[in-house]
């Protein structure tokens, strides 16, 4: 299988009505974060059903598909990369990771990041130097900054909280709502596993962190405590 075969299959699955809705949902208007993106109109569950069929596609062909102008083709390429990483030996895992990191320009919307960064970048770095995440957290690219925090989701699941909290702090001054939401989400995930650790982190920071970030971070706190945080009265 090659990129053209996959593209032909995916384009046969497209639905114009879904595509029109996706154009609005993913903010593709001028000046919005998804400006210039194009959609075929394929739901994610439909894409996932076809991953096994194309899993054996060579990585260079998957990378070619990742360069597509169509959002769903890029997403499908990333789902294939995740599948390859999960089943690959050490050499293939490294190749997938390197391919991913060389193509971050095409991983350019929140769903593309969220469906791939934890399962490729996070997994690869679990027992390795994580310096690249700190570099990405300070990138001019919104999507590299989101990759930095979302990659820590895998680390959090494995009980490694330090990197997530350090990346979160680097992103406190970020101006983009999509970063505020992602950081708050990861703080909440830390709290799901170690409530005391999250509260200790928030103690000296919650009054100055972005409001959306705080709301996401404390979403599962008891109502009275949540209100106290929002009023600055903890």
Buried (B, 14 or more C-beta within 10 A) or exposed (E): BBBEEBBEBBEEBBBEEBBEEBBEEBBBEEEEBBEEBBBBBBEEEBBBEBBEEBBEBEBEBBBBBBEBEBBBBBBBBBBBBBBBBEEBEEEEBEBBBEBBBEBBEBBBBBBBBBBBBBBBBBBBBBEEEBEBBEEBBEBEBBBBBBBBBBBBBBBBBEEBBEBBBBBBBBBBEBEBEBBBBBBBBBBBBBBEEBEEBBBEBBEEBBEEBBEBBBBBBBEEBEEEEBEBBBEEEB
